[in-house]
Amino acid sequence: MNPNTWTQLTSHESLLAIGVSLVMAGLVLRGFASNARRDLARRKQHLLDERKSDGAGLNAQLDRPPGWIEQHLGLIANAVLVAGLVFGVVSIFRK
């Protein structure tokens, strides 16, 4: 890696752009995380209703267990958001 490239990546403008991009990505991921939480609650309610009903086997997709990313998407979103804020603060002090 060229030393000139490293100084360009750690300049005030680059750090600020990276920080703003990460903050926006964190906000978008928080929307996905809230949707994943609603989906998990819907699956849980579906399983509770399926136990009570005899003919509730219509949706096989609701029976699959949630993946790791679906369970931890809120944590990932918050980590990306905080990383963006850290990059923004570092860019302010870099100036």
C-alpha positions as CSV (number, residue, x, y, z in Angstrom):
1,M,0.0,0.0,0.0
2,N,1.3,3.4,-1.0
3,P,2.0,5.8,1.9
4,N,0.2,8.5,-0.1
5,T,-2.9,6.3,-0.2
6,W,-2.9,6.0,3.5
7,T,-2.7,9.8,4.0
8,Q,-5.6,10.2,1.6
9,L,-7.7,7.7,3.5
10,T,-7.1,9.3,6.8
11,S,-7.7,12.9,5.7
12,H,-10.4,15.0,7.2
13,E,-12.7,14.8,4.1
14,S,-12.3,11.0,3.7
15,L,-13.0,10.3,7.4
16,L,-16.0,12.5,7.4
17,A,-17.4,10.9,4.2
18,I,-16.8,7.4,5.7
19,G,-18.5,8.5,8.9
20,V,-21.6,10.0,7.2
21,S,-21.9,6.8,5.0
22,L,-21.7,4.6,8.0
23,V,-24.3,6.7,9.9
24,M,-26.7,6.5,6.9
25,A,-26.1,2.7,6.6
26,G,-26.7,2.3,10.3
27,L,-30.0,4.2,10.0
28,V,-31.1,2.0,7.1
29,L,-30.1,-1.1,9.0
30,R,-32.1,0.0,12.0
31,G,-35.2,0.0,9.7
32,F,-34.4,-3.5,8.6
33,A,-33.9,-4.5,12.3
34,S,-37.3,-3.2,13.3
35,N,-38.8,-5.2,10.3
36,A,-37.0,-8.3,11.5
37,R,-38.3,-7.9,15.0
38,R,-41.9,-7.6,13.7
39,D,-41.3,-10.7,11.5
40,L,-40.0,-12.6,14.5
41,A,-43.0,-11.6,16.6
42,R,-45.3,-12.6,13.7
43,R,-43.7,-16.0,13.5
44,K,-44.0,-16.5,17.3
45,Q,-47.7,-15.6,17.1
46,H,-48.2,-17.9,14.1
47,L,-46.7,-20.8,16.1
48,L,-49.0,-20.0,19.0
49,D,-52.0,-19.9,16.8
50,E,-50.9,-23.1,14.9
51,R,-51.0,-25.0,18.2
52,K,-54.6,-24.1,18.7
53,S,-55.8,-24.7,15.2
54,D,-55.9,-28.0,13.3
55,G,-55.7,-26.5,9.7
56,A,-53.0,-23.8,10.2
57,G,-50.3,-25.5,8.1
58,L,-50.6,-23.0,5.3
59,N,-47.3,-21.1,5.6
60,A,-44.2,-23.3,5.7
61,Q,-41.9,-20.2,5.6
62,L,-43.1,-19.1,9.1
63,D,-42.0,-22.4,10.5
64,R,-38.3,-21.9,9.7
65,P,-36.1,-20.8,12.7
66,P,-34.7,-17.2,12.5
67,G,-31.1,-16.9,11.4
68,W,-28.2,-15.4,13.3
69,I,-28.4,-12.1,11.3
70,E,-32.2,-11.8,11.9
71,Q,-31.6,-12.2,15.6
72,H,-28.7,-9.8,15.9
73,L,-29.5,-7.2,13.2
74,G,-30.3,-4.5,15.8
75,L,-26.9,-5.0,17.4
76,I,-25.2,-4.8,14.0
77,A,-27.2,-1.7,13.1
78,N,-26.2,0.1,16.3
79,A,-22.6,-0.9,15.9
80,V,-22.5,0.5,12.4
81,L,-24.2,3.7,13.6
82,V,-21.7,4.1,16.5
83,A,-18.7,3.4,14.2
84,G,-20.0,6.2,11.8
85,L,-20.3,8.6,14.7
86,V,-16.7,7.7,15.9
87,F,-15.4,8.3,12.3
88,G,-17.2,11.7,12.3
89,V,-15.8,12.7,15.6
90,V,-12.3,11.6,14.6
91,S,-12.6,13.6,11.4
92,I,-13.5,16.7,13.3
93,F,-10.4,16.3,15.5
94,R,-8.3,15.5,12.4
95,K,-9.0,18.9,11.0
